[in-house]
Amino acid sequence: MNSMNDTGVGAGPTSGRTSHTHRLRGLVGTGSIATLAAMVATTLVAALAQAAGVDFEVPDGGETIPLSGFAVVTGFFSVVGIVIAITLQRWSARPAERFVWTAVSLTAISLVPPLLSGANAATVTALLGLHLVPATVMIPTLARRLRTRTD
C-alpha cells in the first residue's frame, strides 16, 4: 500500500536557513519602510514647528538645525534600530520584548541632550517631541514584526 501522507517527512537542513533568510528580509523590508515613514513624519513635524515660530537654533555656535538634518539623523538612528532588531531576532529568545525595552531606554537617553542644549524653551520642547515622533513609528512597527517570528 502506497500512502501519499508525507507528514512524517522531516524538514531538510536548508529549511531553517530559508526561514531565517525570509524573516531577515521581512524585518529589513518592514524596517526600511518604517524608516522612510519616520523620516517623513519627523521632517513634517519639524517643518510645522518651524512654521509656528520655533527657530531650532542651538546656542553652541548659533547654528540653526536644517530640516534635512532632521531627516538624516532620523534615518541614521532608525537604521541603528533595525540593526538592533536584527541582532535580537538572531540571538534572543524573546526578541520583541528585548527590543522594546532597549529602544525605549535609548529613546529616554536621547531626550537628555535637548535638555542640556541651552536652547530656548520652544526649541527644547520641539526637539523633545521630535525625538518621540520616530520612536512612535519605529518601535511598534519593529516590535510587531519581531512578534510574528516563527521558529
Secondary structure, DSSP 8 states (H G I E B T S, - for coil): ------TT----HHHHHHHHHHHHHHHHHHHHHHHHHHHHHHHHHHHHHHHTT---EETTTTEE--HHHHHHHHHHHHHHHHHHHHHHHHH-SSHHHHHHHHHHHHHHHHTHHHHHS---HHHHHHHHHHHHHHHHHHHHHHHHHHHT---
